[in-house]
């Protein structure tokens, strides 16, 4: 591309209401005249609300699904009416058409595959928010072209976690985006969503808008990518769970990949690799205080870091053993991983002994039950649920000891720089007579 392009991504928290969208507009006014591709998520908790629509629909209660959809439509309309003294007719028509298309789909019987219906319904959030934000930017004098991300990002038919077809996606990005940037300085599109060759909507995995921005960055040879968050940058731990966390000013691609893989929520796990492949720097910046420098992710960062902690909740520990007298051998593990792939379990930790195989996975939907049912003929399983996976990068004995307090350690694994613990809280017991707490 001839033009130097930057890619910005704004998440749901930065678009939660009309005032937040105005604030995003004020941030973007600082970049007037620059060439930007802006990727937006659904507003606030819209994705959660649309998941409830999908669940009601799948359970056969179309009336309840429509009622929940109408509430989401009312919320979007309230944001629009707050943003605009005179609402553009084109915006009203676009948003109404999107909601009507989903409402019509709710009149049909559910598809045989829940994940397919999920993607067709939940993708509505990004489409609606992108129309609203694009219309607002144009209204405040920031000429912006709206782009349907599904025209660019092509995936396979893996619904709820589509795999990107990179050659097709690159060809479309190079063909469609530059002409829009010649018409307007800003191009605004959606995160999270893609399209199959049969023209069905897919999603890229929960919180996948970061990944969408990385896809556009890679395909357009972006100068840099910026993720605007409600935190000052990448922190040593989640400030909602820990006190005394600190911001990391510079982070290597490798370290960022490790932390996001192990559950650090500030960046989606798939985001870093496309950027690393073309040495595109990533900035994690605060939309609350845009003047802050944030965190700079690049190959040029050093290798010395403080201890960093990531916590993944709602983990399931599956203990698997054979039903005969054999050890867990290579052919058993091959069979287990075939079924892990089939049920799309997200594996976070594994450990095997001669007689058992332990795997820690995200406990999502009914995937654990389906996996256990598939292997029931040859294997016995026990499942511990509601566990936490604590990962410590650059661990110290003091940090490890402090995180173990009040926990039962179910499984542990160590590498030179990384320690992982699967834990559950210790039940509190009291002596009947003294009322003394025992752990």
Helices and strands as residue ranges (DSSP letters): E 6-10, G 12-15, H 18-29, E 36-40, H 46-58, H 62-83, H 89-106, H 114-122, H 124-139, E 144-146, G 149-151, H 166-183, E 186-190, E 193-195, E 201-203, H 209-219, E 224-229, E 250-251, H 253-261, H 271-277, E 281-286, E 295-297, E 308-322, H 330-343, E 347-352, E 357-362, H 367-374, E 379-393, H 397-404, E 407-414, E 418-425, E 429-430, E 437-438
